[in-house]
Amino acid sequence: VNAFHFIRYVRQHLPSSITKQDQSLKTTLDGDLQQQIQALIDQRIHTLVDKNVHNAAVLVADHRSGEILAWVVSGANHVERERYSPQIDAVTTPRQPGSSLKPFLYALALASGWTPATLIDDAPLATAIGTGLHHFKNYSNTYYGEISLREALGNSLNIPALRTIQFVGKQRYLNTLHDLGFSSLDKSIDIYDEGLALGNGEVTLLELVTAYTALANDGVYRPLRFMANHDEYLIPKKIFSPEVSSLIANILSDAWARRLEFGANSVMNMPVQTAVKTGTSTDYKDAWVAGFNDRYVVGIWMGNLDRTSMNGVTGSTGPALVLRGIFSMLNQHQKTAPLYLSPKLIPANICMKVGDDPCFSRTEYFISGTEPHQLSQKPSPKTIQLISPTDGLQIAIDPRIPADKQRFKFQVSDVTSGEHVQWILNGSTLANTQTGAYLWLLARGTYLLQANISLQDGRIRTIPGVTFVVK
């Protein structure tokens, strides 16, 4: 197993209490997973060489335990090998994160009174720089007018992010990033200015994954563990509330929220609910993706250690496919669950409007005290939701397996004894079950799946429909 960079990091960062007491040391690294991810990322880099991508790094951790499971560095294997610095640890090398830090900015806004339904003006924005003006723009050069915070984060829009840092305050945002472990951001806020909202500093992959682990762990930050059975030196620190962190996770796992910029069938739409965020730095020098499900957090960086630009590779077109493959590995032999959604959040139906389209009703979640005033009573905190399929999922029938053996599990969370589920596929009742799961025989086509839950108190809870495709 190639773990040279991880071993070097361990040797450099061993607490003195461990080095004095232990002759042999047991780390948290999973050798099999390390080897599988190394092969996967090496193959992906090989396919992207013609787009001038020669280096990458992957970090995987168990956010429940804080253990580092894989620490993978990949470099091009060709005659110019020395140019691409295989001895440099890309996991700990600071690079520009682009939009991958935006979840922490919006988390701070939610902690300051905004809600996922708060409307932010996505219109052209110019800021005075010296004697001139700097014009900011979104990646697609499209402006959406007033847009909800949920969609602003989901679509990674730049103008709303700049308006958000104006709301929370530049220094306060930098302080929060420092609290999350981003020690590489060592310049003053006068240097970063509002560009910090767009990722104009430099951070390491290790810092990024550690911070995402805090989001996945109810907003509690602690350094990641690299030694087994030694965590007494890891001091936890609460950065965000469980309500704020679970709202951010809910937004980052929402295929609808990202549809405007990434499309309905984005590679980031996972079979198991997973919070995903990409980032791309200026001139395509860095492509990032980070994500977490109910147990694992994964971060990936791609680029060139000699700081040359890639040929148009972004977080969603480069590392996101690897992220999908890694989560497939991690989930293969694990019982999965939906992301945590705090029961203290208040669900409410709100009117959503984009552009000139008619208003439509959608369920949104609010921290207590920020919910719409017209609510006469709080809805039940029971958080029934469709776990699988996810909206926009694409499923491929395997020609090697008999057709009558290929089934896909429809699953709804939080269905208890005495409750019933009516499964509705393309407008027709498919089945009625007394559990939250149904094994459906795969058939090619495009589908809309809905579910009605008959609750114990006699009420009917309707789960919003999701679309998926079987090829």
Disulfide bonds with the S-S distance in Angstrom:
Cys351-Cys359 1.43
